[in-house]
Amino acid sequence: MTVDDGPVLSPASPELGQDPEVSWFSAARLRLPDAIAGLICAEFLVVGCAAFLFGKAQQNSVSARVFAERDVLVALMIAALIVCWSGAHHQYRGIQDLSRHEYLLSGLASVALGYSFFLSLLFLFESLEGYSPGTVIWQLSGVAVTLGIERVAAHRLVHSALASGRIAARRVLVIGNVDRIPHLMQDLAASKFDFVGQFPIASLSEDDADLSRHSVSEAAVLEACRSLRPDDVFIVAELSELSRLSKRIELLSMLPLSVHIVPADAGELFSSTRFSQMGKIATVQVARPPLTRGDYALKRGLDVCLAAIGLLVLVPAFIGIAVAIKLSSKGPVFFRQLRYGYNNHLISVLKFRTMYVCESGRHFKQATRDDPRITPLGRILRATNLDELPQLMNVLLGDMSLVGPRPHAVALNEKFESDIWLLSRRTKIKPGMTGWAQVNGYRGETDTMEKMQKRIEYDLYYIENWSFSFDVAIILMTLFSPKAYTNAT
């Protein structure tokens, strides 16, 4: 880890040492983990108070119940379930990276799931006395609104404090050539990390068996790390250099910090890496299925329940749309199209017919804006996503999920797969009626490589960060977010 020209430090630290007052101020700032702990406590208290007050208000409006310990216990149980669910899905820890609406929607999903579990417990232990439907609805609505306000305020407060320095973000020092990873500095800034400095190092290709000849430079690096007090050190290295890093890591292991290796030439390969134990063999797992069996069962349960309910509730809409299609143009009501599904297997996707033609397979031509093949009624169905409703049957049959990467038509998939090698990674999970790309506005025509790459980027983010609450949030965004209806063709 030879230093070429000495440390290159951030503007905040122009010299190797630090002024004592600056060091004391940095130490005095609230650390992000401590801020998150306080955030959890505050949310627990806010939710608990809301559950007690709204529940008590409805009960008092029905009957003159006196104060009971049960009301407090119920409120605390509801708060604990919601906070525990949020913590289990890393919502608090992710506040630094989540946008405000993502943090808000994930919280509302936690309210729905936590409250559902609470009611299930009451039913299981036959303790529903005093809990009328009115009380349930009033209390649930009050808790949801209160948590929503608290989350918006907390998100704004945390991000404002990070930007102003009142909360100390994780301090990061980079060792290596950042030019090897062009987006590294932007990614550090976007993640609200506090970049404290960079040390360029000589190429590791040279023979470094005798580490003692680098002892002075190594001592300088260690002293600088002790002075700058980073929480994390990123070592930028190529795969061919990894075998030579052990001695450098041993030196850095003397310091109370985390050391990370950032592969400069295999970022995609290591994007989902984790250590694994196969029997007595320790491995570096560079790829894995995105869902465990438990995850799959949870996701499938949500699909079946909501798809069945949706089909029952939407029977009048199905009949009305079917009649309108038959009266407005010649052709069948439904349209089947071959698309790539789970593990690249072909599936037949069902839609309401919106065109004068029924193209499928390799003869398919993607719809464009103002496409003359689209019927007047079809434009309305596409703009409102109603043409996708028959895919609820695909969900019940198990070919699709409610949430996942949108399945591509055969011709469209084959058009891009030779140029975008990550395209097939989308099929590691079942395709969905809606997805993370769609609710962020990346739907409709993909006539350029940039549009397709952006859609794939969002789809892969969903696959690598899947959670049950993420699915619920995407479903809610599909129904209520304006972005879910943009770029419709």
Secondary structure, 3 states (H helix, E strand, C coil): CCECCCCEECCCCCCCCCCHHHHHHHHHCEEHHHHHHHHHHHHHHHHHHHHHHHHHHHHHHHCCCCCCHHHHHHHHHHHHHHHHHHHHCCCCHHHHCCCHHHHHHHHHHHHHHHHHHHHHHHHHCCCCCCCCHHHHHHHHHHHHHHHHHHHHHHHHHHHHHHHHCCEECCEEEEECCHHHCCCHHHHHHHCCCEEEEEECECCCCCCCCCHHHHHHHHHHHHHHHHHHCCCEEEEEECHHHHHHCHHHHHHHCCCCCEEEEEECCCCCCCCCCEEEEECCEEEEECCCCCCCHHHHHHHHHHHHHHHHHHHHHCHHHHHHHHHHHHHHCCCCCEEEEEEECHHHCEEEEEEECCECCCCCHHHCCCCCCCCCCECHHHHHHHHCCHHHCCHHHHHHHCCCEEECCCCCEHHHHHHHCCCCCCHHHHHHCCCEEECHHHHCCCCCCCCCHHHHHHHHHHHHHHHHCCCHHHHHHHHHHHHHCHHHHCCCC
